[in-house]
Amino acid sequence: METTNAAVAQAPAAEDGPPVPSARRTVDGYLRAHFPWYGLDEAFTGRRWLMQVGTAADGTVEHGSIGHGDEPSVRNEHVSGDDQDAKEKFAVVVTVAASPDRRSADGTGLLEATSVSSAAWLAGVGLLSFTWPGQMDHSLRDNWLEQQTETAWVLADDLDGEDWTTLSLPVDGVPTSFHYRESEFGWVLAGSTDRGVHLGAYGRGMSAYGLAFSVVKDIAAYDA
């Protein structure tokens, strides 16, 4: 899947600071998509917020993310022990248009097919973008992130491997099978729908086991 912006579906925040306000907070890109957007269903009553869309070289929207709960920020230390209640609790849903290999609109190249692995990788890298291992020096994080991004791709390319389990969650009210894995940084899952999209999700502080997904009825109503 080839996109003009970074495949990470969100812009990381400054170290120890609030999330960076940027163009990712506009609904315009979401409205240009030719596929339906997904989020948590109406059982989730917390805050919902827009993140960023990913586009192909010709401007076609290929994927995007919607956040739920606390907006995460990159931190250079873990919250643990008695501070568990202070942990950010969030879940991000990544929607990826299901597409075969195809010519770009301008005829200059071939766009790669998307798959459940595409959603799994975007979700895995998304989680990493809001992760900072404890005791790691600022200067080393870029190298760590590069290594972990490659690992996320390897894991996404082997969804039947031992690192993944299966989890059944409702999508538009229909039980749907997802690939699921946990790590010290949070959880990641990925699956497909019958609406022409693949779904990925990641989070921390919110259990994946109680989640359910549904089509977003009015994307413009989400926080900007």
URZI-V923945 format. One line per field, one symbol per residue. burial: + if it has 24 or more other C-alpha atoms within 12 Angstrom, else -. Layout:
BEGIN
burial=???
END
This chain:
BEGIN
burial=+++-+-++++++-----------++++-+++-+-+++++++------+++++++++---++++++++++-+++++--+--------+++++++++++++-----------+-+++++++++++++++++++++-------+---+--++--++-+++-+--------+++++---+-+++++--+++++++++--+++++++++++-++-++++++--+--+--
END
